[in-house]
Amino acid sequence: MFVADDLGAWLVGLLADMGRKKLTTLILGSEQERALRQAATAAALLTARELRPGDRAGADELATVISRVFREPLQGVSASAQASLLEALQVRTAEQLAVLLDTSMPGEDRSSAQALGIPIATLADSLSRHLVREILNRGARGGPLEPLAAQLNHDVTHLQGQRLEDALGQLAGEVRAAVAKFDLPGDAASASLDVRFSLPPDVPDFVDREEVLAAIAAEARATAGGVRIHAIGGMAGLGKTALAVHAAHGLRERFPDRQLFIDLHGHTPGEEPVTAEIALAGLLTATGVDASSLPGDVPGMTALWRDRTAGQRTLLVLDNAASSTQVIPLVPSGPDSLVLVTSRRHLGDLPAGAAAAGLQVLSPAEARELFVRLAPRAAGDPADAMAELTELAGCLPMAISLLARVYARHPSWTLDDLVSETKERMMEMAAESHTVAASLELSYRHLSPAQQQFFCRLGVHPGTSIDRYAAAAVTGTSVREARAQLDALHSEGMLTELGYSRYGMHDLIRRYARDIASDAPAGDSTQALERLLDYYQYTATLSEDLLARQTRTARPPMPQTVPAEFPALPDRSKALAWARAERQNLMACIDCAARAAQPARVVALTAVIAAIMETDGPWADAVARHTAAAAAARSCGDDAARADALSALGAVLSLTGDNHGAVVPLTEALGIYRDIADVQGQGNALHSLADALRTLGDQQAATANLTQALDLFRALGDRRGQANALLSSGIVLWMTADNEGAATALSEALGIYRAIGDQPGTANAMIDLSAVWRRTGRYDRALTDLTEALEICRAIGDRRGQAMALLNLGNVRWRTGEYEGAGAALAEALDICHAIGDRLFQANVMNQLGNVQRRTADPVGAAISIRAALSIFSEIGNRRGQANSLSYLGGALRQAGQYTAASGALDEALTMFRDLGDGRCEAEVLNEIGALGLARGDLNTAGQSYTRALDLARQVASPWEEAVALAGLAHGAEGAGDVADASARLQEARKIFRQMGAAGAGTVELGDPASAAPG
């Protein structure tokens, strides 16, 4: 077992061995000796910079002198500087050792040590300290110094309670003793070194990255005929080095001649990037070229390197590259070679054909796996705490690893404790000396001053993505300059590309940027934020002008300062695309304005995103925003803005299905509009209020409000308002079974929408008209209108319109027997409803899915779908929806043989539809009750129900329900033995079904009661 004394003795023996066997033995010695020599030269550079603070040239001289003892190329000092110094001192190995022994050199009046001005004791103390650190740093698992590092770590931290400083001091004495005993012949010759393998140990805790590893393996397989280069890029902390090393170990057998690794120090604390000259010197000496024989320039060394690797299968890992210029001279010439390059920067000037892999953060599952591998006791911890922790770390491998080491270092902590600590100080937490902030600081320091200022101002942006226009606004630059700076920061790995000319930041980089911005002068950050808010308010107002579905008395106020540059929004399509891209940023700006106590800004920004919130949802967010805007307008004393916010709130509440809740703000808004004599506002509020009342089943009040609204819109000459009111009137008429009146109102609305070029309105009118055509049996016309409406909605990106069209399309298709197409349309509609948070439409879709399942012999599945719809309708208080669900559920339960439950559901549905005054739906329920009677063998009940359904269907002109009633009566007559009556009614039913193009028109047969409802 090593103790400090043992280490000293080992070093003494090593140095004595150098003296006896010359450098040849050491250079060609064990892997552990070579690793120690590399650690010693690194320690020499650290020692020199410690003893020559601020004097880079002097530090390079000192480091060169020390490092020559160990015959290892010195990283971080130019080869030309080393050669110049060595030539001046007439360097030979014995003379270099004489420097450490403080003896005079030939031809010099004083010793080299005196010339350097460093006492031997001071030099030995510093070198010993750094040597221990390097041994510990290089003692990773599987490395040649692992046993020595492990024991040294134990000795200097635990042995007999010694402090680290005491143990280092003891070691320094041993090194001085070793130097004093050292003896080396003066004519020692330099020896050649042929290194074949220098990869760091593989990473045992590596997780996934399967796609990138597969791509690298493919590059390796494709090396025949030329050198392949694979660049691995991305921000700090993504595990680029670990990936490259892991990939290299996996590919060693394919490159048996050499597998080499070089750290190019592109982003290394306290290090300048390694020049191509230094890197080539290291590579050439590693392949056996004597340092004194190296060419004097990069082209010469490059040519020699390529000559040395010609015909060899070489795997070269160039880690932490700063630029393509640094990499290109190092590429070997072997036709079957592979170069793996890692860099935080985008290396765009690599040779043509170089493959690039931009690493992304880990998935949540991968992040959890990595954390548990590094901190095994976390395996049994709560999943929610683990999910929160990985989210706080941004699923960044560096941050995950750091937190795992912290967790392992604190065995008394729970995962919740670690989460709490992470929330407070993620950027400053350290497992030992490394922090996330320190790593990001390196990337920041490598930026130019202009880039640093630009990055700092981006930290003011409250959102998660940014385009060139917003970047220009927040940084106070031109759009052209902003675009160039964004691209530069992306190349440096500080930004991620989210789409064309749109960028984002990893969560931790964003946090770092905001920390820097918070340290900037207050005036600078405040002005940057105001410029940004002005930009968003102005551009969102232009967008809202094109997206709003109602005409306003006046547009929301523009900011006092108009941005110098903003995107062109020539039409609704462009406005919608911009609003969708900036939606989250606009929300963040509203929150920012609220925190800054700017209620007028909150009101204005909320008003100009009302249309996109209504179109896309989720409506729960919209409800919260409009509620806050109404309160902010009240605090400002702005009645008009408050009424607008309340009106928007009511409209969104209706969309969520909370029509009772919607009536309250809409009524309040209507009162304010009347108080301030805002006629346009009154018309808009009356229209929205009518929609809520209509859904609640109060058709009379809805009709009265729509009549008033239509009169106001006509007096104002507001054609869009007129079309909106006519559209809603048509729906009311359809619900009260006035199919002819509904078709007239909806057709008039459609004409206006087309005349004014209102595509969303056009699609809505066609969708509503299709419901009239469906009810009256004109399925072909319904399908034509729905197909066109769906095309319009997809073209303009109207997701709610798409859901409406798909719902109606599914409803028509199952009636025509296209069950597969109906299911596909309804499934797509359901996905959209989930995405935008439209629970009302979601419930309607679930009802229709149940109908498809009923007709494809899956009554159990149908009952599940319909009950889910019933639950939603009940929660939001939609009685019509509840009644529909109960009716459909009764049919499904009948098919499943649950007659008692079916009877209860149908009776409840019948009562509700009679209360609502909906004759068509009452006929539908009566037909279901008739079918239940047939199933039970109760011909009397069946006959009465079918007869009443037939009368109602003819009154409301519903051919589907008429045909179903006739088919049911035919089966009842058959059961009673009246074959003639049965046959006559059956033929009449078939004729109606055939005229409509309904499914199963030819399969409605006697002897099969189930065929009473074809399709």
N, C-alpha and C positions, 0 to 999 in steps of 0.2 A: 504494500500500500504506500502511495506517495504521500509524503509530508513536505513542508517547505524545504527542509534539509535535503530530502531525497531529490527534489527537483533541482536544487542547486548542484547536487552531486551529479545528477544526470547531465546538466548543462556543462559542468566541468569535463565530464567524460566525453561529451560530444565535441567540445572545442579541442580537447587533447587529441581526440581521434582525427580531427582536422589536421592537427600538426603532424601526426605520424603518417597518415595516409595521403596527405595533400588533399586538394579539393576534389579530386576525381572520385574518391570514395564517397564523399558527402553528396556530390551531385548525382552520382549513380546509386545512392544508398536507398534505404527503405522509404516507403511511402510516408511514414510518420516523420522521418527526417526532412523529407522535402516539404511536407506540410508545415513543420516547425520553421524551416527556413523562410517560407512565404510569410508566416506570421511575424517573423523577426524583421523582415524588410518593411512590412506594413507598420510595425512598431517604430522602426527607424524614422519613417516619414512623420508619424505623429509626434515623436520625440523632438525632431528637428523643428517642427512648427510650434511646439510648446516652448522651446528654448530660444527661438528666434521670432517672437510674436511681432507681426506687422512687417517683417523683413522677409519677403517671399524668396528673393534671390539668395540671401544668406541661409535661409532654411533649406533651400534646395542643395546648396553646397554641403551643408552639414549632413543632410540625409544621404547624399551620394557617398560621402566618405564612410558613414556607418554601414550602409547597405552593401558595400563592396565586400565586407567581411563575409557575408552570407551568400554571395554570388547569385543573387536573385534580381531580375529586372525590377527596377523601382517604378511603381505606378504613380503617376501624378507629377513627375519631374521629367522635363523634355529630354529626349535622348541627346540632343545637341548640347544641352547644358551639362549633362553628365559627361559626355565625351570631352568637352572643353576643359572641365575641371580635372578630369583624370589625366588628360594630356599635360596640363600645367604642373601637376604634382608628380609626373613621371610614374604613373600608377603601376604597381604590381601588387599582388595579393599580400606579400609580406610587408610591404610599405604601408598598406592600409591598416594592417593589424598594428603596425608600429604607432599609428596615430592614436589608437585606443590605449596603447601602452605609454603614451606621452614621451616617446623617444624621438630623437631628431631624424630628419630625413636627409638623404644625400643632397648636398648642394644648398641646404637651407640653414639660415642663421638661428632659427628657432624651430621648435617642433610644430607639426601641423596642428596639434591640439592647442598649442598656445596661439597659433595663428587664428584658429577658430574661436578662441577665447572662452572655451567651455571647460571648467574643471572636470576631471575624470569622475569624481564622486557624484557631481551633479548629473553628468551624462549617464552614468550607470544607474542612478536612482530613477531618472525619467525613463530610460530605456526599459528597465525592469518592470516598471509600473505598466507601461504600454504593452510590453510583451505578454504579461499575464492577461491583460484585457483581450489581446488578440487571440491568445490560446483559448480563452473562454468563448469568445465570439465564434471561433472556427471549430469548436468542439461539438458541432451538431451531431445528431444521431447518425451513426454509420460513418462518420468522418475519421480520418487517421489520428486526429488528436483527441478523439472522444474519451479514451481512458484517462489521458493526462488532464484534459479539461474538467472531467467529472471529479477527479481527485483534487485538483487544484481548487475548484469551486468549494469543495467540502473543507479543504484545509484553511483557506483564507477567510471563510465565513463562520466556521463552527469549531475548529480544533482548539481546545482548551480556552474557549471564549475569546480568542484573539480577535482584535479588530482588523479589518481589511488593511488599514494603513500599516499596522504592526507587521502583518504577514508580508506585505510588499517590501517593507523596510528590511526584513530578514532576508527576503529573496534578493534584494539589491546587494546586500553584503556578499551573498554567495556568488552573484554574477561578477562582482569586483574581484573576488578571490579567483574565480575561474579565469578572468582576463589576466590577472597577475601571473598565473601559472602557465599561461599559454606560450608555446614556442613553435615557430614555423620556419622552415628553411626559406631563405630569401629568394630562391629561384623557382618558387612554386609556379607551375604552369597552369594556365586556365584549361578547363576541360569542357568537352562538348556535352550537351544534354539533349536527350531525345524523349520528349514527353508525348505519350500516346493517349493518355486519359487524364482530364482535369475537371470533369463534371463534379459539381457539388453533390452531396448525398441526395437521393431521391426523397420526395416529400411523402411521408407515410400517411399523412392526414388529407391527402388530395381527394377532392370530391368532384364527380361528374365532369363537365366540360366535354361531354362525349362528341358533340358535333365538331368542335374545334380540333380535338385530338384525331378524329376521323379524317378531317381535312389535311392535317399535318401528315398523317400516315399515308394519305393518298399522294401528297407531294413527295414523300420518301419513295413510294413505289414508282413515281414518274421521273425519278432523277436520271434514269438512263439517257445518255445523250446530252446532258447539260446540267449545270449547277442550278438547284432550285432554292429560292429564297422565300421564306414564310415570315411575314412581319406580324407580330402580336401586339396590338395597340390598346390603349384605353387609359382611363384616369388612374391616379394613384390608388393602390390598395385592392386592385381587382385580382391579384394573384398571377400577374403575367410571368414573373420569374418562376414561380412554382410550376406553372403550366409548361413552360419551356423546358425546365429541368426534368419534369415528369415525362414529357414527350420524348426527350433525348434519351432517357434511361430505357424507355420502351423500344427505342429504335437502334440501340447500340449494336445489335447483331448485324444490322444492314450496313453499318459503316465501321468495319473492323480495323481500318488503318489508324484513324484518329477520332477521338471524341473530346473536343476542347471547349472550354468555357472562359469567357472574358467579361468582366464587369467594366463597362465603358463609362460608368459614373456620370451618366447624363443628369441624374438628380440624386446626388449623394451629398449628405451634409459635410461641409468643410472641404469638398473636393471639386476641382475643376474637371470638366469632361476630359476623358483620356483622348489625346490626339491620335490621329491615324498613325503618326510616326512612332509614338510610344507603343501603341497596340501591335504594330507590325514588328517592332523590335522584340517584344515579348513573344510573339508567335514564332519568329525566326529563331530566336535562341532556344525556344522549346522544341524546335525541329532539328537542333544540333548545330546551328550556325553560331560561330564564336562571335561574341559581342564586338570584338575588335575588327571583325571582318564585315560588319554591316555596311551597306551602301550609305552614303551621306544624305540621301533625300528620299521622299516618299515614293516617287515613281520607281526609283531603283529598288527600294525594299519591296514594293508591290510586285515588281517583276520577279524578284528572287523568291518571294512567298509563293507566287503562282507556279514558279518552276519547281519548288520543293513539293508542292501538292499535286503536280501533274500526275495523272494516272492513279491517284489515291482516292479511296472512298472516305471522305472526311465529313464528320458532323461537327459543325461549329455553332455554338450558342453565343451570340453577342447580346449581352444583357444590358438594359438600361441605356440604350443608345440615345444620343442627343440629336443626331441629324443623319441624313442620308450620306452626307460628305464623310462622316466619321466611319460609316459602314462599308461603303463601296470598295475602298482599297483593300479591305480585309477578306473579301470574297475569294475563296480558293478556286483553283482552276480544274480540279478533278471532275471529270464528266459525270461521275456518280456521287456527287456531294450535295449536302443539304445544309443551309444556313438558317437558323432560327434567330430572329431579331425581336427583342422586346423594347418598347419605348412608350412613354406617356404621350409622345407627339405623333402626329400622322406623318410618316416618312414617305412623302409623295414623289421623291426623286429617285427611288430605288430603281434598278434596271427593269425594263419592260418584262412583264411576265411574272414579276414578284407577286405572290399571293398575300392578301391582307386579311387578318381576323381581328375585328374589334370586339374585345371582351365586354360582356355586360355583367351586371350584378347577378348573384346567385338567385335562384328561385327560393321562395320561403322554405320549401322542403329541403333543398340543398343547404341553405343557411343553417337550418336546425341540425342537419346531419353533421355538418362541420363543427358546430358548437358542441354537440354531444361527443364527438370523437376527441375533441380537445379537453372537454370537461365531462368525463363519463358519468359523474354523479347527477348530472342534469337529465339523464335518460328518463327518470321517473317523475320529473317535475311537471306541473300543469301545462297543458298545451297552450292555453290562452296567454300565460305569462311568457312562454317561449316565443309565441307569435308576436307579442308586443315588443319583446327584446330584439328580435331579428328585424322588426320594422324600424325600431329606433336606430339600429345600426345600418339601415338602408340596404340590408342583405349584401354588404360589402365585405369580402373575405378578410381584409385587413382588420376592419372593425370587429367582425365576428371573432376572429382569432384573439384580438386584444381583450375583448370582454370575457372570452373563455378562460384566458390566463388569469384575469382578475378574479374570476369566480373560483378557479382552482386555488388561488392564493389566499382566499378567504373562506375556509371550510365552514365557518359559522354562519355565513350568509345564506339566505334563501334566494331563489330566483327573483322573487318580488323585491328583495333588498337591492339586488343588482339592477333591476328595472328602475327603481327609484333613484339610485345613484346615476344611472345612465341618463335619465331625464334631466338631471340637474347639471351634469358636467361631462357629457359624451366627448366633447372635443378635447378635454383636458385629462381624461382618464388614461392611466398608464399601467401596464403590467409590470414594467421595470422603469425604462427611461423613454420608451417610444410612445408617442401619442398620435391620434388622428390629425390633430391640428398641425403638429410638427411635420408630418408627411405632406399635408396640403401646402404648408408654408414653403416647402422646397419648390413645388410647382409654381407657386405665386412669385417667388423670388427670381425664377428664371424668365419671367415676363419682362418685356421692356417697360419703361416708365409709363408710356402711353397706354399699353395694354393693362398695366396694373390699375391705372385710373379708370379705364373703361370697365374693367372687371369689378372694381369697387362700386361704381355707380349702378352696375347691374344688380348689386346686392340690395339696392333700394326697392327694386321691383317686388311687389308682394305676391305675385303669382308663381306659376311653375313652368311657364314656357314664354318665349319671347320671339318676335319677328324683328325684321330690320327697322320697321317704322317705330315700334315701341322702343326699341333699343336706341334709336336716334333721339327720341323724345327724352328718355330718362338720362341719357349721357350728354345731351346738348350738342350732338354732332349732326352731320348730314347723314342721310340714308345711305349714301354711297360709302362714307367712311365707316358707318355702323356695320354695314354688310362685310366690309373687309376685316374689321376687328372681330366680329363674330366668327368669321371663318378662321381667323388666326387663333382665337381661343379654343375653337373646336380642334384645330390641329395640335394644340398644346395639351389636349385631353381635359380641358377645364369645362367644356360644354359637350353635350350630346346632341346629335342631329335627330330631330323628331319628324321632320318632313322637309319639303322644299322651303328653304330660307326660314325655318323655324327651329329654335334650339331650346334645350332644357339643361338643367344641372342635376347631378345626383344630389339627394337630400343633404348629405354631409357637406358637399361643396357649396350648396346654397346656404347652408347654415354658416359656413366659413365666410362666404361673401357678405352675408348680412352682418356678421361680427365685424368685419373690416369696415363696412359701410357705417356701422354704428360708432366707430372710432374716428370717422372723418369729421371735419368741422360741421357743426350743426346746420349752418346756413347752406352748405353745399348739398347735404342730403335732403333738406327741406325743399330747396329749389328743384332738385331732381325729381322728387316725388310730385310736386305740383305740376311740373311739365308733363309728367306721365299721366296724371289724373286728367289734366286738360285734354291731352291727346285722346285718351279713351272716351271721355265724355263727348267730345266733338264727333269722333268717328262713329261711336255707337248711335248717336242721334241720326246721322246719315243713314245708318243701317236700319234703324227703327222706322224711318220714313217709308222705306220700301217693304217692310215686313208687317206693319200693323194691320190688323183686320178691321179696325174701326177708324173712322175719320175723327180727328181731334179738333177741339176749338183752337188750340195753339200747341205747337211742338214744345217739348221740354226746353228749358233755357240752355243756350250754348255757353261754354266757358268764356271767361273774359279774354283769354289768350288763345287764338286760333293756332294750331300747330303748323309749322312751316311746311311739313310734308305729311301726307296721309294716303292710304291706299285708295285707288279708284273703285267705287262701288256703283257701276252703271245700271245694274238691274237687280231684281230680287234674288236671283241665283247667287250672284257674287256677295250680296249683303248677307244672305243666309250662311254661306260658307265662312265669311269673316266672323259673324256672330258666334257660330259654333266653335270655331277655332279659339276665339277669345273669351268664351263663356266663363270658364273658371277664373281667368284673369280679371274679368269684370266683376265677378263676385268678390274676389280678393280686394279689388279696389274699393268696393262698397264697404267692406269690413274695415279697410284702412281709413276711409273717410269717417266712419263711425268712431273709430278709436281716436281720431284726431279732432273729434267734436265738431264735424262739419255737416250739420243736418241738411243743409240745402244741397250739398254735393250728394249725400245719400239719396235724397229724393230724386234728383236729376238722373243719377246713374241707374237707379232702380227703374225709373220710368222708361229709360231707353233700352232696357233689356226685357221689357214686359212681353214683347212678341215672341222672342226666342224661348223664354221660359214657358209661355203658353203652348208653343209649338212642340217643344222637345221634352218639357218636364225636366227632372222629376218635380211634380207639382207640390209636393210637401215643401221643397225648398222655396218655390215661388210663393207659397202661402206665407212663409216666415219673412221673406223679403218684402212683400207688399205690406204686411202688418207693420214691420219696422219703418217702412217709408211713410205710412199713414201717420204713425206716431211722430216721426221726424218733421213731417209737414205741419202737424199741429203745433209742435214746438216753435216752428218758424212763423206761425200765423198765416200760412199760405192755404186758404180754403180751396182754391181751385186744384192745387196739387194734391191736397188731402182727398178731395172727391175722386180725382183720377186714380189715386192709390187704392181707395176703397172699392171703386168700380172694378179695377184689375183684380183685386183680392176676391171679390164676389165671383168673377168669371172663372178664376182658377179653382175656387172651392166647388163650383158646379162641376168642373172637370174631374175633380177627385171623387165626386159622387155625394159630397156633403151639401146637398141643395138647401136643406134647412139652414145650415150655417151660412150659405151664400146669400140668402134673402136678407139677412141682417145688414151686412155692409152695403149691399146694393140699394136697399131702402134708404140707408143713411146718405149714401152718395147722391141718390135722386133728390133728397131733401136739400142738400147743399147746392146742387146744380140749380134747383129752383130758386133758392135764396139769392144766388149770385147771377140769376138770369142767363145761365149758360144753356141755350137751347140744344146745341149739339151734344153736350154732356147728358142732358135729360133723355134725348133719344137713345143714346148708347146704353144708359142705365136701364131704361124701360125694356130695351131689347134683351139685355142680359138677365134682367129680373124675370121676364117672360119665359126664357129658357129654363130657369130654375123652377118656376111654378109649373111649367108643363111637365117636367120630369117628376115633380111631386104629385102629379095627377090632377092639378087644378087647371083644367083646360079652359074654363071660363075666364079666370083671371088672366091666364096667359094670353088668350085671344084679345082681351081688353087692352092689355099693355102693348101688344104688338100693333093693334090698330092705332093707338096714340103715337107709338114710335114711327110707324110708317107715315103718318100725317106730318110729323115733325121733319122727317128726312125729306119728304117731298117738298115741303116749304123751304128747306135749306138748299134744295138741289143736290143733296148728297146721294148720288146714285149707288155707291157701295152700301150705304146705310139702308137704302130701299131694298136692295137685293138681299141683304142680310135678314131684314124683317120678313120679306116674302118667303125666304128659305125656311125660317122658323115657323111662319104661318102654315106653310105646306106640310111641315111635320105634324103640327097640331091637327090639321085636317085629316091627315093619314091616320093618326091615332084615334080619331073619332069616326073612322070608317067612311069618310067622305073622299073616296079615291079620286073622283073626278075633280073636286075642288083642289085636292092636294096636287094633282098633276098640273092644273092650271097655274097655281101659285109657284110651284117649283120650276115650271117651264119659263115663266116670266122672269124669275130670279136668274135662271141659267142664261137667258138672253142678255140681261144686263151685265152679268159677269163677263160674258164673251165680248160684249161691246166695249167694256172698259179694260179688257186685257187682264182680268183678274183670274189667274190660273187656279189658285187654291179654291176660290169661290166656284169656279166652273166645275172642278172635280167634286166638291161637296154637293153641288146641286145634282150632278149626274148620279152620285151615290144614293142620294135620297130619292131621286126619281126611280132608281132601280128597285127600291122597296115597293113603290106603287106598281111597277110592272110585274114584280114577283107575286104580289098579292092578287093581282088580277089575271094571273096565269100567263103573262107574256114573258116567258123565260128567255127567249132568244134576245128580245130587246134589253132585258135586264143584264144579260151577259155582255152584250155589246157595250152598254153604257159603263158597266163596271170595269171592263177591260181598258177602255179609254181613260177612265178616271184613275185607274191604277198606274197607267203609263205616265199620266200628268204628275201624279204625286211622286213617283219615283224620279222623274226628270227634275222636279223642283226640290227634291229632298224633304218632302212633307211626310214625316214618319207617322203622325197620327192619321193623316189622310190615307196612307197606305194601309194602316190597320183597319180603318173603316171599310175601305174597298175590299180588303181580303176577307173580313168578317161576312160581308154581304155576298161575296163571291162563293164562300164556303156554304152559305145558306142556300144559294140557288143550286149549287152543284150537287148537294146531297139529294135535293128534290128531283134532279134529273138523273139520278143514279150514278153520278161520277164521284163515288165515295173516296177513292184514292186522292183525286184532285181536291175534293172538299177538305180532306184531312190535312193535306199539304198547305192549303191556303190558310186554314185555321191555325195550324202550328206556327206559320210565319207571323200571323197576326198576334198570336200569344207572345212570341218573342219580343215584338215591338212594344206591346203593352207592358211587359215586365221592364223593358229598358226605359220607358218614359214615365212609368209609375201610374198608368191609367187603369185604375182598379175597376171602374165602371165597364170599360170595354173588355177588360180581362174577364169579368164575370159573364158578359154577353158571349164572348168567344167560348168559354167553358160550357155554356149552355148548348151552343151549336155543336161543339165536339161531342157532347153527350148524345145529341140527336144522330150524329154520324155513327156513334158506337151502338146506339139502339138498332140502327138499320143494318149493322154488320154483325148482328147476333152476339153482341157483348153487352147485355143489360147490366151486369155487375159493374163493368168499367164505366158505363154511361151514368149509373147512379153515383159513382164516386165523383165524376166530373161535374155533374149537375149539383150535387151537394156542396162542392167547393164554390160554385157560382152562387148558390143560395146563401151561403155564409157571408159572402162579400156583399150581396144585395141587402141582407139583413143588417150588416154593420153600418152601411152608409144610408140606410133608411129608404131604399128605392123599392116602393111597393110594387110597381109594375114588374120590375126585375124579379122580385120574390115570387110574384104570381106566375110568371113564365117558368121559373125554375120548378115550382111546385107542380105545375102542369106536366112538364117534361119528366120530372121525377116520378109522378104517378104512372106515366107510361112505361118507364124503365122498370119500376117495381112490379107492374102487371106482367111484363115480359119475364121477369125473374120468378113469377109465381107467388109474390108476396102481396096477396090481394087485399088484406086488411090495411096494410100500410099504404098501398096504392090508393085505396078508397079515401083514407084520411087526407092524403096530399091533394087529391083531386077536388074534394069537397072544399078544402081551404082555398085552393086556386080559384074555384068557381065563385066563391063569395067575394074575393078580392076583385076579380074582373067585373063583377056586377056593380061593385062599389065604384070602380073606375069608369064604368059606362063603356067598356070596350066589347062590342058585340062580336067582332071577329074572334078575339081570344076566348070569349065565352063559348063560342061555337066549337073551338078547338078542344076546350076542356070537356064539353058535352060529348064530343066524339070519343074522347078517351074513356069517359064514364060508360059510354055505350059499349066500347070494346071490352071493358072490364066486366060488364054485364054478360056479354057473350062468353067470356072466359069462364065465368062462374055458372053459366047455364041459366042465368036470370034473363029470359027473353023479354019479359015485360019491361024491366028497367032499361034494358038495352034499347028496345023499340022507342020508349018515351024519350030517352036521351038523344038518340039519332034523329028523331023527328024534330025535336026542338033545335038541334044543331043545324039541320037542313033549312029550317025556316030562317034562322039567324044568318046563315051563310048566304042565302039568297038576298036577304035584306041589305047586307053590307057588301054584296058583290065579291064574295071570296070563293072562287071556283074550286080551289083545293079542298076546303072544308066541305063544300057542297058535294064533291065527288066522294070524299071519305064517308060522309053521312049516308049517301046513296048505297055505297058498297056495304056499309054496316047494316042498313035496313034490308039489303038483299040477303045477307047471311041470316038475319033474324027471320025473314020470311021462309027461307029454306028450312030453318029449324022448326018452324011452325007447320011445315008441310005445304006451303003455298008456293009451288015451283014456278008457276007462271009469273007471279009478282016478283019473285026473287030474280028470275031471268031478266025481266024488264028493267028493274032497278040496276042490275049489274051492267047491262048494256049501256044504260045512261051514264053510269059512273065511268065506264071505260071510255066512252066518247069524250067526256070532259077531260080526263087525264091525258087522252091522246091529243086533244086540241092544245093542251098546255105544254105538251112534250115532257110530261112527268114520267119518272121511272116506273116501270112495272105496269104500264097501262094495259099490256096484254096478259099480265099474270094475275090479275084480280079474278079469282076463280071461286066458284061455289065449293063448299066442302072444306075450305081453308079460311077460317075467320081471320087469321093473321094477315091475309091479303087485303083486308079492308083498308089498310093504310099502306099502299104500295111504296116501294123504294126504300 
